[in-house]
Amino acid sequence: MKLQELLDKYIENTEAVLAEIKIAQSMQVDNKKVNSVVETVKRYLEDAKYYRDRKRFETGLASVAYSEGLLDALKLLEVAKFSWPKRKR
C-alpha cells in the first residue's frame, strides 16, 4: 500500500470514529478535559488532511496517528465509546 493510500485510510477511520464517539460521564475525569482532548484530535486530523493535500504524506501520517492514539487513550480510560471501522478485504 502506498503512503498516500495508508494516510487516506487512517483519515477515513478517524473521521468515522469522530462521527460516532460517545463521551461517558466519569467521576474521575473532568468532562471539559475529555472534550478538550477530542478537540485536539480534530485539530490533528485537520493537520493530517492539510499535509496530505500538500503531498507531505509522512507528516500527515504522523498527525493522524497521533489522533488515533489520543482516541485510544480515551477509550482505555473508559471515558469514550467507539469502534474502529472494520478492515475491508
C-alpha positions as CSV (number, residue, x, y, z in Angstrom):
1,M,0.0,0.0,0.0
2,K,1.3,3.4,-0.9
3,L,1.9,6.0,1.8
4,Q,-0.9,8.2,0.4
5,E,-3.4,5.3,0.4
6,L,-2.4,4.5,4.0
7,L,-2.9,8.1,5.1
8,D,-6.3,8.3,3.3
9,K,-7.4,5.1,5.2
10,Y,-6.3,6.4,8.6
11,I,-8.1,9.7,7.9
12,E,-11.3,7.9,6.9
13,N,-11.2,5.7,10.0
14,T,-10.6,8.6,12.4
15,E,-13.4,10.6,10.8
16,A,-15.7,7.6,11.2
17,V,-14.8,7.3,14.9
18,L,-15.4,11.1,15.5
19,A,-18.8,10.7,13.9
20,E,-19.9,8.0,16.4
21,I,-17.9,8.7,19.5
22,K,-19.9,8.8,22.8
23,I,-18.3,10.5,25.8
24,A,-19.2,8.8,29.1
25,Q,-19.8,10.7,32.3
26,S,-16.8,9.9,34.6
27,M,-16.4,10.6,38.3
28,Q,-12.6,10.6,37.9
29,V,-12.1,12.6,34.7
30,D,-13.3,16.1,34.1
31,N,-15.5,16.1,31.0
32,K,-14.2,19.5,30.0
33,K,-10.7,17.9,29.8
34,V,-12.1,15.0,27.8
35,N,-13.8,17.4,25.4
36,S,-10.5,19.3,25.1
37,V,-8.8,16.1,24.1
38,V,-11.5,15.4,21.4
39,E,-10.9,18.9,20.0
40,T,-7.2,18.2,19.9
41,V,-8.0,15.0,17.9
42,K,-10.0,17.0,15.4
43,R,-7.1,19.6,15.0
44,Y,-4.6,16.8,14.4
45,L,-7.0,15.3,11.9
46,E,-7.3,18.6,10.1
47,D,-3.5,18.8,10.1
48,A,-3.3,15.4,8.5
49,K,-5.6,16.5,5.7
50,Y,-3.6,19.6,5.2
51,Y,-0.3,17.7,4.8
52,R,-2.0,15.1,2.6
53,D,-3.2,17.8,0.2
54,R,0.3,19.2,0.0
55,K,1.7,15.7,-0.6
56,R,3.6,15.6,2.7
57,F,2.3,12.1,3.4
58,E,4.8,11.3,6.2
59,T,3.9,14.3,8.2
60,G,0.2,13.7,7.6
61,L,0.5,10.1,8.7
62,A,2.2,11.2,11.9
63,S,-0.6,13.7,12.6
64,V,-3.4,11.2,12.1
65,A,-1.6,8.5,14.1
66,Y,-1.4,11.0,17.0
67,S,-5.2,11.5,16.6
68,E,-5.8,7.7,16.8
69,G,-3.5,7.4,19.8
70,L,-5.5,10.1,21.7
71,L,-8.8,8.4,20.8
72,D,-7.4,5.0,22.0
73,A,-6.3,6.7,25.3
74,L,-9.8,8.0,25.9
75,K,-11.2,4.5,25.2
76,L,-8.7,2.9,27.6
77,L,-9.7,5.4,30.3
78,E,-13.3,4.3,29.6
79,V,-14.4,7.9,29.0
80,A,-15.2,7.4,25.3
81,K,-17.0,4.6,23.5
82,F,-16.5,3.9,19.8
83,S,-15.4,1.1,17.4
84,W,-12.8,1.4,14.8
85,P,-14.2,0.6,11.3
86,K,-13.7,-2.9,10.2
87,R,-11.0,-3.5,7.5
88,K,-12.3,-4.1,4.0
89,R,-10.9,-7.2,2.4
